[in-house]
Structures are given as structure tokens and as C-alpha cells.
Amino acid sequence: MKLKFASLFPLLFASLTAFAGNGGEFSAEFTQSAPQQDEQNGRIYVGDGRMRMEFDTDGSTIIQIVDSTTQTVFMINTEEKTYMRQGGQGGMMPGAGQDDSDNPCAGMKNITCKRLGDEKIHGRLAEKWEFSSTTAGQSGTMTTWLDKERRTPLRQIMPDGSGMELALVGHETVSGRKTEKWEIKSIGPDGESQVSHQWFDPELKTNLREENPNGFVREMRNIKPGKQPDSLFTVPDGYKEITMSQGSGYR
């Protein structure tokens, strides 16, 4: 049985998208669109280790709150006044376990790391690491090159031969803010590749714009840096917790 990196990949393949708390606090509006789909709009609030997203779906406002300190995600339906909880049991989410700069495996269950040295990827110095599973009955390794400055992956090779690679290709202004334009090349197990782009704000440490080859586009607008109130990142009083099987209004 080969090692399944489905849960590991979101942590390592940050693709320069900051998790709440890695950069400055701010609020913003966001819009995203894709071919043959209605444009979706919402708001995002990033606090100290916490993030809140609001968006409308099927006539209801859905709120997602992510708390990296407790490793918990809340999905809140404001029309039904209900919420679902995920995590909170020590499980991993993007951004967790990265405070230990000497060990990218810190806090990751059944995964060990071996440092293989330093290399340059498109002119940026990176640490080369091998990730292996220690779970009984599973095997497989993934190699990743972590940017020395930002601790984000610049290149990854998965057990099946698929992978990705990032390269800084320029600087542009997005929503009135200076950003770095990054090109992300993704390679499938069959060798086919596709290229997407992200515009990264080094001050807020988050992507302000993303474009994928399938036509998907997401962008932040009306960005307002500043401390966010704690009340944004808690479930409102009087809301009832439900299970996944009960959450029809969250689809």
C-alpha cells in the first residue's frame, strides 16, 4: 500500500498562500469566478492565528472560521443558526507545526523528515527534505525543497512522480498593493503539466490574486490592514451544533 499524502499535501504545498496568523491582520472583499459558473463574492477577515470567510450559497450565508491555535474549523449556517465543527483533536491543518524551523515535520503524525542538503531553485536558496511515512503497512516518500527565507515549498516530487515547482516571474500592483507574481507549474503522474499564477503580498503574506488554467480566478479587493475583533472568530450565541450528516444547508 503506497503512502497517501492527501492530508500532508495541503500543509506542504502552501504555494505561498499564507494561513491566518502568518502575516498581518486585515479584512478584504473577495470575488471568484469560473467558466459556466456564477461569480461568487464574499468577505475575509484574518486575525492572529484565525481566519473567517463569509459567502452566499443557495440563498444562505455560510461562514467558515479557521482557528490554527486549536486546529479547529467551524462551518456556520446563519439562516438555520447551526454550525459544524471539524478538528480540535490535534489534527493537522495548513500552517500548523511550522513554528519549528528546524523540523518541517513538527506536529505531523506518522511522518518523519530527513534533510538532504541545500540547493537553489530559480535563484532562491532552499532546503531539500525527504518526507517518509512511519505508519504500519504504508510506504512512500516525498521530496520537497523549502524556501530558506519563507519556509514554503519551491518544488515537490510526490511518490507517484507528480509534483510542482514555483518561480518568481515579476512584480505587479494588485488592488493598490505591491505583489510578487509567481508561476506554479504542476506536473501529473503521466508527465502532463499545467501552469497557474499567484500574486503574493509579502507584507500580508497572502495571495491577493490567483489564476488557474481552467479559467478559475480569485482576487481580493478593498483590503484594509488592521487588527480584527475577537468576536469575528467565535460561533454566535444560540447556534446549535450539528453533525455532517445533518448539514444539508452547507452544500
Beta strands, then each sheet from edge to edge (+ up, - down):
strand 1: 26-33
strand 2: 40-46
strand 3: 50-57
strand 4: 60-67
strand 5: 72-77
strand 6: 82-87
strand 7: 111-121
strand 8: 124-133
strand 9: 141-147
strand 10: 153-157
strand 11: 163-174
strand 12: 177-187
strand 13: 193-201
strand 14: 206-211
strand 15: 217-225
strand 16: 240-241
sheet 1: 7+ 8- 9+ 10- 11+ 12- 13+ 14- 15+ 1- 2+ 3- 4+ 5- 6+ 16+
end
